[in-house]
Amino acid sequence: MGRKAEYSEKQKKGPGRKARKQGPPKFPKKSFAPLDDEDKRLSHRQKQRVAKREQKKVVQKSKLKEKRTHQPRRQKEYNSESEPEEKQQAESSDEEVPKLVPVKKKNSNGFTDDNKDWLKLKSKKQQNTIKKHSDEEDLDEEQESENEFEADSDGELEEKDNEGTDGEEEESIDDDDDDDAQVGKLDDLFDDDEGNSEQDVDSENDEECATDDDDDDDEDDDDDDDDDDDDKLPIERANKKLKKRQDKDAKLAHEEMQMSVDQAEVFHLPEPGEDADKELSLQDVQQRIKDITQVLADFGKFREEGRSRSEYVDQLRQDLCLYYSYNEFLMSKLMDIFKLSDLMDYLEASEVARPLTIRTNSLKTRRRDLAGALINRGVNLDPLGKWTNVGLVIFNSTVPLGATPEYLAGHYMVQGASSMLPVIALAPQENERVLDMCSAPGGKGSHIAAVMKNTGVLFANDANRDRIKAVVANFHRLGIVNAVVSCEDATKFRSIMTGFDRVLLDAPCTGTGVVSKDPSVKTTKSEIDVQRCYNLQRKLLLTAIDCVDAKSATGGYIVYSTCSVLPEENEWVIDYALKKRNVKLVPLGIDFGEPGFTKFRQHRYHPSLHLSKRFYPHTNNMDGFYVAKLKKFSNTIPITKEEQEADEKQLDDAIASDQAEPNTAADNEEETIAPEAPRKTLGKRAGKPSLTDVEQDLKKKKLEKAKTKYVAKVFEKPIKMTNKISKESTSPVADTPKVKKEQTISQESPSSNKKEKSVKKEQQPDAQKNGQKPSSKAQPQHKTKLTNKLSQAPRMDVDELPLLEGKPIKRQNKLKQKSKQLGQLTKSKKPVDRKQKFKK
Ligand SMILES: C[S@@+](CC[C@H](N)C(=O)[O-])C[C@H]1O[C@@H](n2cnc3c(N)ncnc32)[C@H](O)[C@@H]1O
């Protein structure tokens, strides 16, 4: 492109020149113009280089020829020592060039290329001595490569040289077969270039030395590589060099990592009692949990010398208890159930509340309509999952879900996702006879009735008289009309009614699966609680099986469920029933959840137990739950009547002893449940997954204790009201605690303080409390009567009253009412004169 420069004389300027085509560009003469012939004269040094290059090319061509024509001769010539002579000959005649081939055959390391694979120099010294022999040759080669380098920088020259030699090369190649020529040419170039590349290789080695001065191991390899490099093109050499460097870097990085791993600080497991000396923060504990987890993950690698696995596990258990506020018993159980990684996930998930879910009451509305109505009220919701067509998950709401018009109209039930699973597994049919053995507060029972479309008969039973009220209330609200509600001890139900198509046993349990809802489970459960539940559950399950008719046309199924994750309350119970009755496990018809255990520690269960399912908060985002479905295939009992009676007796004894056993729960409850007393459990919120029986007992005890305290405060005060009141009151020892008690009361219920004071004045002293014999029998009887009345009064625990009915608000008022009633009751009995006497 562009115009050609013209170096002739300037054109004369004249008229009309602007209209003419613009002339070629003009340069100052000879500034950028090509050199004339006289200017092409080479300097002395350049001429030398050109001569050298010519000479080299001739040598290369001769070598090429020699290779192809005298291949066998090579070996001989390699051994030849007459290099200088041969070199001279090669310079003198092209025909004699083949004889010169040995010049390049012996490489700088002193052995032939053919042997280089197995020969290696032992030391650099040896290498140097061998090098000396080829010094002369090397000098030449160095000179050549230097020339080449200079020529590279002198582009024009090189181009010219190549042009000059191309013809010759082509000629020599034409002599041979084309393919051979190509292959041969390349091979030979690689063979012959040893001298040429010497300088490059040296410089390369220098570089490497600079970077890896102390890398002696690599030295030999490098030397070997040098030989190869001699045969390579510059770009190949550069590539190889780069690769070599990368390999070295990778090797170094690996070594460094290995060193850092080896030198990594070994986690120090604290000695027993070491923690007592220092103050541990929660972060420290958390870090230690992480460290121990890491050690246990690769015990062989990270363990501290002389420490056993059990020591680490013990420390981990302690730390987990501390961090997540569990007692050691429950933490040990969980550590047995879950793998370490799963355990962490489970514990973490249990710290977080599960999503709030509701179940559409299909007797009154459709899920779509309900969702629309609630969305209009500012509820953000979604269908719960594909597995249910009635569940909705609530993300957030601007209105309380237990007080919406839809709730009050019975369009939905607030119910945990896991609570829907047992009914899905039970799959009740229309017009069947179904028994819900432990029904209160009626979450699953109402679900059953809805699935049955209010047809057939649902028997909803619960042993707890108070809780059964919640069942009635919920059934009314939800429009259930096919239910018979009973309040019986379900263990005796086989003598009440049998022949059911299906039975649901949502058994009382320890509630270890619902710690996110009730964190007290973490610290209150003990071995005895588990044992107690296990015994009751076994008895209830055998009864449930006995109540089912194996010949039912549509059913013959029993579903067993708990909100516990302990195998003792789940797989153990089912395994027991499989042995004692003609039942088999069948699939639940739920396609998620973990399979039930077929073995747990040293225990082995029936293989079909994998058909039962476990649901976990960390895997299913629902409360820990267990569901098993049994099919009764025969109404006969596979054990003899004696065995059956023996089993019954054994279970009864176990249950009785469990009840007599003092509660070892961490709250130091002193009271025990009377064996003959019905296992009255305290209320739960409607729709909330059920609390365990044991837990309910615990709550009951707490509540009763609180109430007893309250009553005692009211009725103990009259202790001071004896005739010796004035004497006693003067005694500082006797007075002090009483004053304290009064203060406590006034703090707790200021409104009733006056009445209490007046009661105190009138009441006779509690002789037993004072260590004296009671003066009259009537007084304790009266007290007992009132206490019993109180204990029979509806429980005031928040959980007892269905949250969704908004009753908890009344709790305080009820207490006040009760105190008022008591006050009035005692007031009416006050003799006036005593009051006046006291005033004086
Ligand atoms: C897990 S809850 C049932 C929850 C219920 N299925 C629901 O979905 O709302 C266990 C129930 O078993 C009851 N229960 C405990 N022992 C019982 C017994 N021997 N007979 C009948 N019911 C009993 C408790 O009162 C408690 O309400």
The ligand as an SDF file (V2000), in Angstrom:
LIG
                    3D

 27 29  0  0  0  0  0  0  0  0999 V2000
  -48.7350  -37.1210   71.5720 C   0  0  0  0  0  0  0  0  0  0  0  0
  -50.1500  -36.7630   72.4150 S   0  0  0  0  0  0  0  0  0  0  0  0
  -51.4060  -37.0280   71.2510 C   0  0  0  0  0  0  0  0  0  0  0  0
  -51.5540  -35.9040   70.2870 C   0  0  0  0  0  0  0  0  0  0  0  0
  -52.7360  -36.0500   69.3610 C   0  0  0  0  0  0  0  0  0  0  0  0
  -52.6910  -37.2960   68.6580 N   0  0  0  0  0  0  0  0  0  0  0  0
  -52.8570  -34.9300   68.3980 C   0  0  0  0  0  0  0  0  0  0  0  0
  -52.5100  -35.0870   67.2830 O   0  0  0  0  0  0  0  0  0  0  0  0
  -53.2960  -33.8640   68.7790 O   0  0  0  0  0  0  0  0  0  0  0  0
  -50.2450  -38.0680   73.4630 C   0  0  0  0  0  0  0  0  0  0  0  0
  -51.4970  -38.1110   74.2180 C   0  0  0  0  0  0  0  0  0  0  0  0
  -51.5670  -39.3520   74.8420 O   0  0  0  0  0  0  0  0  0  0  0  0
  -52.3540  -39.1910   75.9700 C   0  0  0  0  0  0  0  0  0  0  0  0
  -52.1380  -40.3590   76.8080 N   0  0  0  0  0  0  0  0  0  0  0  0
  -51.1360  -40.6410   77.6190 C   0  0  0  0  0  0  0  0  0  0  0  0
  -51.3140  -41.8240   78.2060 N   0  0  0  0  0  0  0  0  0  0  0  0
  -52.4600  -42.3020   77.7640 C   0  0  0  0  0  0  0  0  0  0  0  0
  -53.2020  -43.4710   78.0030 C   0  0  0  0  0  0  0  0  0  0  0  0
  -52.7690  -44.4000   78.8170 N   0  0  0  0  0  0  0  0  0  0  0  0
  -54.3600  -43.6360   77.3640 N   0  0  0  0  0  0  0  0  0  0  0  0
  -54.8160  -42.7060   76.5130 C   0  0  0  0  0  0  0  0  0  0  0  0
  -54.1650  -41.5820   76.2480 N   0  0  0  0  0  0  0  0  0  0  0  0
  -53.0110  -41.3700   76.8730 C   0  0  0  0  0  0  0  0  0  0  0  0
  -51.8880  -37.8890   76.5290 C   0  0  0  0  0  0  0  0  0  0  0  0
  -52.8740  -37.3070   77.3060 O   0  0  0  0  0  0  0  0  0  0  0  0
  -51.6230  -37.0810   75.2910 C   0  0  0  0  0  0  0  0  0  0  0  0
  -52.6630  -36.2490   75.0070 O   0  0  0  0  0  0  0  0  0  0  0  0
  1  2  1  0
  2  3  1  0
  2 10  1  0
  3  4  1  0
  4  5  1  0
  5  6  1  0
  5  7  1  0
  7  8  2  0
  7  9  1  0
 10 11  1  0
 11 12  1  0
 11 26  1  0
 12 13  1  0
 13 14  1  0
 13 24  1  0
 14 15  1  0
 14 23  1  0
 15 16  2  0
 16 17  1  0
 17 18  1  0
 17 23  2  0
 18 19  1  0
 18 20  2  0
 20 21  1  0
 21 22  2  0
 22 23  1  0
 24 25  1  0
 24 26  1  0
 26 27  1  0
M  CHG  2   2   1   9  -1
M  END
$$$$
